[in-house]
Amino acid sequence: MPKKKSSPPKRSPQRDFKSPRQNDSASGSSFIFTDRSGKVHGRGKGVEHRQERPEARAPKRERPRDHRPQQQLAEGRVLRGTVDKNRKGFGFIQFQDRKIEDLFLPPHLADSTFHGDRVEVELGAGGEIRRLVVLEHRFRELVGRYSPMPSAQGKAKRGGFVVYERKRAREEVYLPAGGGRAQAGDWIRCALEFHEDGAHRVTAEVIEVYGQELPATADVQMVAAEYGLIEEHSDEAEQEARSFTLEVPGSDLDGRDDLREVPFLTIDGETARDFDDAVHVERQKSGYRLWVAIADVSHYVQPGSHLDQEALSRGTSVYFPERAFHMLPTALSTELCSLRPNVPRLSMACWIDYDRHGNPGEVHVMEAVIQSRRRATYTEIEAERVDHEKDPNWEFKPHFELYRLIRKSRTDRGSIDFDFPEADVVVDPQGEPVEIVNRSRNDAHRLIEEFMIAANEAVTRWMMSRNWPFVYRVHDEPALAALQRFEELASTVGIPVSFSKSSQDGTVSPRVLAEVVRRVEGHPAQDLLNMALLRSLKQAIYSSTHGQHYGLASEAYTHFTSPIRRYPDLVVHRLIRWALRMEKGIESPFKRHEREDLEKELAEICDHCSYRERVAAEADREAIRLKQVRLMSKHLGEEFDAKIIGMSETGMFVQIATPFCEGMLSRESLGDDFYEFNEDRMIYFGRRSRRTFKVGQPLRVNVVRTDLDRRQIDFGLVEAGELTESTPWSKTRQKSPRRRR
């Protein structure tokens, strides 16, 4: 049995814990959220705008919509969102609340913003924009092509522009000092400076000239510039991270449960360097006990410290094919906050009792010290599982027994498990893509996923029973109108669905959607339908107000298991520690105003971290897309087997399996006939030949063109195959290991 050190007498909080009462008033810091008026949430200058001009009508959206139901916007309502500008001069504001349709931004307002800006708007009686404030510029730098200033009267003029161009967006930023040694069309990297007034709202200065070809080594810089991501940590943060000794001092063990006799193990990928979670399962007379230990990052990252401020600003780590932009310096994430084998490590831990059917029972949460017995990989554990399938005495047999029980329990309650393919990119030291495959996963991946979900739910229940302020992971139920749009699409590919018949009081149980996902598994249009159903759902966010997690069919959920890479998890650990110490009498109870201040602070953190999570996800997708375009540019003219995964008015979206990439087969490229798109039936058909193309249909295509600026791959049709039940594409794929719950 684990040993427990005696609790210390009532004393002042340890150095790793700071309550609102102990803040440094001179620095303006607070318990958790330390940069209230600085870089993260600093507001720009508010600009008052009159009602939209009648002629400024919103054009038709030039991309697939989420088909969210329009929500009536009340006069005076204040909303936050992100600017999505169009090359034609107008733009849209994409709101954090997915129930609200994107708001049209007419040219005279779009001109005062930059693509990607985070803004706050106040609406008038007619839903028009009464006030627009730029809260944060996403772009700090920009990688684009240099365009010199046109000459006047035969003489070259000083200055120039850097042109940022994507599929829909285009920005031209003035370079007052010109492009230096850059020639027209060269790729350059520039630092941006935003101005409140003047002829140019934003100007640029050249940092680096790449030349006519953008090297692969610049890909990370390019994406980081677009999404305002910072790789390096400040000298102050690095110094704080290095100030800790590599060995855990005995004084840090005071008041912690000693779990060093529990045989924890970590299971991660082969290339993982930080191990932030460890697990153990033991059989009991009534069922099982699951132990989960998470690295105690909050012990080292103090509220108000440089480490804390930078972690909050970033919100999350971002992972690129070449390397990661870590939320914390590696001196912490790969050393003291990594649960390495055979060395003591501080952790926040819990155990959860389960009966023989996998139903959870008692939960105990604690500050602890552990000593992992083994650093294992998913591949190793999966191989051992196969080898010991019939061995009842295998040491990890209880782990997989419990995993299957709680997975079945989660499935039975209606948890939705999408099957999305995910690209795994292998690059050489120069960043050039070598291989892109569809990432697979095994039961060892799923075991860790189930145990982490179980721990997240357990600590949430534990905190809710204490009526404490908390950070929840909330996924609201979808609107019936949004699901009805999915019904229409499903019917076009031969899958009848009726959410209206399954709804109660306008709501649809997640169990109904989970059944739909199972029905489409293996269908030729599986990718299209899963993505459409996902877009019908709302986005999971962090919230200081309790709400359900619809996708997991969970009544209470949080993120507790990854404080190395997610700031909300770090906050959750601080709140748990505070609750534990208050119960031990080390901390005095809340005063009313302190609780109100903390709840307000948590709401700000949740809002910011939800935004940073979306930025990181978009950056991740863009980085992979860049590598896909780069790799396919080496295969121009070559032929590949492909399948149709979607359709629009402009053409068909096709996917090739090896290398794992997607691109466009435009309608104009189909030269043997004039093809029309029938959205109701989701097919393309030729007027003369009556030839049809359907979602899921196999094709033979060749690579016609790649465009690094627009991140686009264009294919040409070589041959169209027939869609049959034996088509290899219809077989079920393995699911991706990376999940955002």
N, C-alpha and C positions, 0 to 999 in steps of 0.2 A: 504494500500500500504506500502511496506517496506520503512523504513526511511533510509536516506543516510546522513552519517556524512560528513561535509565539508572537502574537500581535504586539507591537510596541505601544508604550503609553501614549496618551493623547499629546500631540506635539504639533509644531508648525509643519506645514506641508513640505515634502522633500523638494529638492531643486527641480525635479521634473514635473512639478505640478503647480499651477498658479490659478487661483480662483479670482473672480472679479474684484474681491476686496483687496487683493494684493497687487493690483496693476500699478505700473509706474505711471502716475498721472502726468508726469512731465513729458513722457514719450507718447502719450495718447494711445498706448496699447490696451488691449482688452484680452479676455480669457482665451479666445480662439482667433477671432478675426482682427488682425493687427494693422491692417493698412487701409483704414476707413476712408482716408481723404487723399490717398496717394495714387499709385500707378494703376491699381486694379480697377477701382470704381470711380476714378476722378472724372467729373463731368466736363464736357466742353462747353463753350459759350452757347447759350440758348439763342435760337434764332426764331423770331416771331414771323409767321407766314399768314397771309390772308387766305380766304377761301379759294379753292382751286378755280382756275378759269374754266368756263363751260367747255371750251374747245379742247381742254386737256383730258381727253378720254382715255381710259385704260385700253391698250391693245390686247389682242388675244394672247394669252400666255404661251410662250414659245418653248414649252417643255411639258412633259407629262405632269399632271396634277395629282395631288393626293386625294382629290375628291372629298375634301372635308366639308361638312355642312357649314354654310355661312352663319356666323353668329352675329346678332345685332349688336352694333357698337354704340354704346350710350355716349351722349355728349359729356365731354370732360374726362372721359376715360383715358388713363395713361397706360401705355403699353411699351414693352421693350422688344426689339427684334434686330435682325441683321439685314443690311442693304445688299440686294442682289441686282446689280446694274446690268443694263442691256446696251449693246454697242450702238443702238439707235438713239440713245440719249435719255430714255426713261429708265425706270427701275421698279423694283418691288421691295417691300419690307416683309421678311419672313419672320413671323412672330414665334416666341417661345411656346405660347399656348396654341397647340395644334388644332384647337377647335375653331380658330379664327383664320379666315382666308387671308392669303398674302395681300397686302395693301398696295395699290398702285401708287407709284412715286413719279409724278409728272416731271418733265425735263427741268423746269425751273427750280424744283426742289432737289432732284437727283444731282444737279450740278453742284450743290453745296455739300455733297457727300462723296466718299470714295468707296469703291467696291469692297465689300466685306466689313464696312463700319458697323459697329454696334450702336444702335440709336434708341432714343426714347421719344415717343410721340404722344401728344395730347390731341384728342379728336374733338371736332366740332359737332354741331347738331346733326349735320348731314353725313357724318362719317368722314368728313374731310380733315386734313391735317391742319390743326391750328398752331401747333408748336412742334418743332423738331430739334432735338439736342443730340449731338454726337457724344456718346459716352466713352467710346474707345475706338481707336484706329487699329484695325487688325494688322495692317501692313506697316512694318518698320523699314523693311528693305524691299526691293523689287528686282527681279531678274527678267529682262526683256531685250528687245532689239533696239539698236540705236538708229535714230532718224535725224540727220543733220538739218539745221534750219535752212529753208530754201534761200538761195542767193537772190540778191536784189541788185538790179542794174549791173549784172555780171560780177558782182563782188560777193564773196562769201560772208554771211552774217554770223555773228557770235551766237552761241547757244545751240540748242537742239532739243530732242525729245527722246525719252525712253518709252517704248510702246509695249504695254502689257496686253496680251490678246489670248482669249480663251474661246470656247464654243459660242458663248453668248455675250461675254463681257469684253470690253475694250477700254483701256485707259491710256491717255497720252500725257506724260508728266514732263514738265519743262525742266531742262538742264541749263541754268543760267551760265555756267562756265563751259558749256559744251561737253563733247564726249571725250576730250583728251586725245589719246592716240587711236580711239575707236574709229572704224570706217563704217559707212552706211551699211546697215544690215547686220552688224556685229552683235553678238550677245554680250550684254554688260550687266553687272550687278551694281545697284545704286542704293544709297541711303536716302530715305524720304524725310522731308520736313514739312509739317502742316502749318498753315497760317490762318489766322482768324479773318484777315482781310487782305486786300491787294489784288493785283491782276491775276495771280495764280494762287489758288487755295492750297496747292501742294507743289513743291519743287524737289528736285533730286540732285544728288552729287555722285559722280562715278566713283565706285570703290575698286572695281576689278573689271578688266576687259578680257573676255574669253575668246573672241574671234568669231568667224563665220559659223563654226560648229560648236555647239555647247557640249563640253566634256561631261562624261557620266559622273565625274567627281563633284560636279556642281549641282547634281540633282537634289541632294539633301538641302543645300543652301537655297535652292530655288523654292522648294516647298516650304521650308522654314520661313523664308521671307514672305511668302504669300499668306501664311497663317500666323505670323507674329510669334514664332517659336524661338526660344533661346536655348542653345545647347550648353554653353559654359555657365558655371555658377560663379557668383561674385567671390572675390578673395576672402571677404569676411565669412561667407557661408562655408567655403572650403576650409578656412582656418578653424571654424567651430567644429566641423566634422572631424578634423584631424586632432582636435584637442582631447578626444577620449582615448583612454588606453585600450589596447586590443583585448585585454583580459577584463572580465567583469569583476570589479572589486567586491569584497565581501559585504561592504556597507550597503551595496545596491540590492542585496538579497533580503534585507530587513522587511518583515511583514509579508513576504511572498510565500506561496505554497511551493514546496520543493518537490518537483515532479521529475527529478533526474533519474528515478528508478523506472519511470514509465517508458517502455521501448518505442518511442516515437520514431517515425521515418519520414523523410521528405521524398516526394516523387515529382520530378520536373523533366523538362526536355534536356537533350544531350548538351546543348550549348548554354543552358541557363547558368548564370553566375550568382544570382541572388535567390535564396530559398526562404520565402517568408511564411510558409505554412507547413506544419507537420501534423501527422495523424497517427492514431492507434485505435484499434478495436479489440475489445475483450468480451468473451462470452460470459453471460451471467445466468443464474437459474431461471430468471424470468424473461431473458432475452439477451440484449447486448448493451454495452456502454461504448459510445463514441467519444474519443478525446480529440480535440482540435486545438492546436497551439499556434498562435500567430505572433510574429516578431513584434516586440514592444517598441515600436518606433517612437511612440509618444514619450517614452522615458528620456530619449535623447533630443528630440526636437521640441524645444521649449516655446511656449506661446510668447510671441513678441521678438524672438530671436531672428537673426538673419536667415537661418535655415527655414524657420517657420514662414517668414514673409515670402521667401522665394517659392516655397512649396505651395503656398496659397495662390500666389500669382500664376503659377503654372497649372495648378489644379490636378494634373495627372502627368504621368510619363507618356511619351509618344514614341512608338516603335516604327522604325524605318527598315527597309531591307539591309542597308549598310550598317546601321547602328541605332542606338536609342538615345533620345533626349530625356534624361532621367529627372524625376521630380526632386530627388535628393542626390547629393554628391555620392559617388561610388565608394568613398571611404566609409560611409555609413551603410549604404544599400548592399554592398558585397562583403562587409566585415561584421560589425557589431549587430547589425539588423538582419543578418543572414543566418538562418538556423543550420549552421554547418555541423557535420557529425563530430561527435566525441569532444565537444567543447561546450561549457555552460553558456546559455543564452537566455536573456530576459524575454518573457512573452506575456501576452494576454491570452488566457486559455479558458476553455470550457469543457465540461463533459455533459453528454446528453444520454439519458437512458431510453431504450426502445424495448417494446415488448416483442414477442415472437412474430408479430405481423408487421413490424416496422413502424408502429405508431409511437410518436415521441412522448416521453413522460417528463420526469424531473430534469431540471437544468441547473447546473452550478457554474458560475463564472468567477474567475479569480485572476489576480496578478500572480505570476509564477516564474520559476526558473526551470528550464528543461535542458536536456542533453540528448540531441538526436543520435540514434544508433547507426543510421545509414542514410546516405544520399543515393537514392535510386532514380532511374529514369523510367519513363513510360514504357519504352521498348523492353527494358529488362523485366519489369514487373509483369508485363503482358506475356512475355516468353515463359516466365516462371509459372504464371497462371495456367497456361496451356500444358506445360510439363507436369504440373501437380493437380490437374483437373480431378483426378480420382483419389487424391491423397487427403484423407480427412485430417491429418496432423500437420499439414503445411501451415507455417506460421501466419500466413496472410489469408488463410481460408475464411476466418471470421470477417475480415474486411470485405471480401467479395460477397459473402452471404448477406451482410447488412446492406451493402450497396444495392443489391438486387431488390431487397425488401423496400428500402426507402424510395428507390427509383419507381418501383411499381406503385407505391402509395402516391407518389407525386403525379404519375401518369393517370391513375384512377380518379384523382380529384380534378383533373382537367388541365394540367399544365401543358402549355403549347410549346412544342419542340420543332422549330422550323429546320429544314434541311437545306442550308445554303452552301454552295461550293465556295471555297476560299483559296485564293492564290498564295502559294508559298514560293517566294522569290529567292533564288540563290545568286549571289553576285561575287565577282572577283575582287581583289584588293583595290582596284580602280573604280569600283562601282558599276562595272558593266554587267548586265544580267547574263548569267550562264545557263540558267534553267528556271522555268516556272511551271510548277505542278499544282494539281488540286490537292490541298493538304488533307491528309486522312487522319483518323484517330481511332483509338482502340478502347477496350474496357477500362484500362488503367486511367486514361484521360477522363472517362465518364465517372469513374469512382471518385476521383478528386473533385470533379464538378459537383457531384451529389453531396459529398461531405461538406463542401464549402457552402452550398445552398442551405444545407441543414444547419450549419453553424450560424449563418446570417439570420435565419428565421428564429433560431433558439435565443440568441442574444437580444433580438428585437422583442420577443415575448417577455424575456427577463426584465428588460428595461421598461416595457409598457406596464408590467405588474407593479412597478414602483412609481408610475405616473411622473416620469422624468421628462424634461426637454430632450429631444432626440433628433437624429438625422435619419429620415426614412428614404428608402428607394421606392418610389411610387410609380405605378403604371395604371392609369385610369382606364375604365372600360370604354370601348369604342362607341361612337354614335351609331344608331341603327341605320341612319341615312348613308353613312360611309360604307357599312357592310352591304347595303343593298346594291351599291355600285359594283361591289365584288361579285354579287350574285349574277349580275348581267354578264360580266366577263366570263365567269365560270360556265354559264350556260352556252356561251359561244364555242367552247371547246368540249361540250358534251358532258359536263358535270352539273347536274341540277342541284341547286342549293337554295334553301328558303329559310333565311334567318328570321323573317317575320313570324313564321309559325312557331319558331323555337323561343321567341322573346317573351319575357314577362315584364310588363310595365315598361316596355321600350328598351329593355336590357337583354343581352344575350350572354348566356353562361360561357365561360372560357372552355368548358367541356365540349360545347358544340363546335367551337372553332378548332379545338384539338382534333376532333373527329374528322373535320374537313381536311386538315393537314394530313392525317393518316390516309384519307381517301385518295388524295392526289399523289401520294407517294408512288413513284414509278411511272406516273403519267407523262407522256411526251411534253406536256405544257407545265410540268411541275415547277420549274424555276419561275416562269411567268406568274403562275397562280400564287405561289408562296410570296413572291415580292409584292404582288398586288394586295394580298391579304395583310401583309406587314404594313403597307402604306395605309391601309384602312384603320390600323390601330394607332393609338396615340403614342407619343414618345415617352419612354421612361425617364424620370427626372429625380433629382434629389429634392426633398421637401422637409421642412421642419414641422409640417402638419401630417398626422397619420393618414394614410390611405392604403388601399389594397395594391398588390402587384398582380394585375390582371393576367399577364402572360404566364406567370408562374402559378396562377390560381392560389395565391398566398394572401392571407389576411394581414400579415405584417412582415415587412422585409426591410433589410438595410444592407449596406456594404461594410463588412467588418474584417474581411480576410486579406486585404491587400494594402496596408498602410504605407508600404514602401513606394507604391506607384499611384495611389489615389488619395487625395487630401481628405475627402469625406470619411474614409476609413480611419484616418488619423484622428479626426474630430470625434468619431464614435468611440475610439479607444480612450480619449480624454474624458468623455462623458461617463463611460463605464468606470474608469478609475475614480472619478469624483463620487459616483454613486456608492462604490465599494467603500471608500474611505469615510463617507458620511455615515454609512451604516456601522462602521467600526468606531465612530465617534472621533475620528481624526479631524474631520471637517464638520463645522456647524451647519445646521439646516439653512435652506434658502430664506432670504427675506423676499418679500413680494416684488419689490422693485428690481432686485437682482435677477429673479426669474424672468421678469418681463424683458430686461435688457438682454439676457442670454437668448431668449426666444427670438428677439428681433435680430440679434447677431447671427444666429443659426440660419434664419431666413435669407440673410444676405449671402452667407457662405453657400447655401444650397443653390441660389440663383446663379452665382458666379461659377460654381463647379459644374452645374448642368451645362452652362455655356461652354466652358473650357473642354468638357467631355466631347461636345459636338465638334468643336474645332479640331481636337485631336483625331477624331474618327474621320473627318473630312481630309485631314492632312495625310493620314494613313492610306486612304483610298487613292488620293492623288499621287502619292509616291509609288504605289504599286502600278498605277496606270502609266506613269512615266516609264517604268521599267518594261512594261508590256510593249509600249510603243517602240522603245529602243531595241528590244529583242526582235520584234517583227520587222524592223527596218533592215535587219541583216538577212531577211528571207523574202525580199521583194521578188515577185514573180513566181515564187514557189507555191505548190499546191498542198492543201491540207483537207482532212475530213472535218466537217463542221456540222452544226445543227442550228436551226432557227430557234431563238429563245424569246423573241418579242417582235412587235411590229409597230410602226407608226406611219403617218402620212408620207414621210420622207424615205422610208425603206424598211428593211428588216435587220434586226440585231442578231448577229450570229456569234457562236462560240465554238472555238476549237479546243480539243482536249489536250494536245501536246504540240507546242507549249500552251499552257492554260491561259487563253486570252479571249477577249471579246472585241468585236468591231461592227462596222456597218456595211451592209449590202444595199446600196442606194437603189431607189426605183429607176433612176435614170440609167443605171448601169445594165439593166435588163433590156438589152437592145433587140431581142427577137420578137417583141410584141409591146403593146401599150398596156401596162398593168395598173389596175385600180385596187385601192385598199378598201375592203369592206370591214369596217370596225365592228359591226354587229356580229359578223360571223368570224372575225379575226382571221381573215385570209387575204391574200393577193391573188387576183385572177386576171388572165390575159383576155382582152376583148375578142381577138380573132381565134387564138388557139384554145381558149377556155382552160389553159393550163393554170393550175392553182399551186400556191405555196401556203403551208400551214405551220403553226407553231409546233416545234418538236421534230420537224421534217429534216432528215439528213441531207447534207449537201457536200459537194466537192467545190472548194473555192480556192482562189489564188490571192496573194497579197498584192494589191494594186498601188497603194500609197500609204505612207505614214506621215503624220504631222505632229511634231514635238510641241509646237506652240499650243495647238488645240487638243493635244493628248488624244489623237484620233487615229484609228486604223480603218482603212477602206479595203474591202474585199471585192473581188469580181467572181461571178458565177462560172464554174466550169461544167458542173453536172448536178442535176437534182435527183436525189434518190426517192424511193417510196417509203412512206411511213407505215411500218408494220409492227406487230406485237413483238417481233424478234429483234427490232432495232436495238443495237447495243446501248444507245443513248437512253432508252427507257428503263434500263436497269437501275436499281437503287444504289446511290453512292453512299460512301461513308461520310459521316458528318464532320463538320469542322471542329477543331479543339478549342478555338477561341470564342468565347461567348461574352456578350455584354448584357447582363441581366438588369 
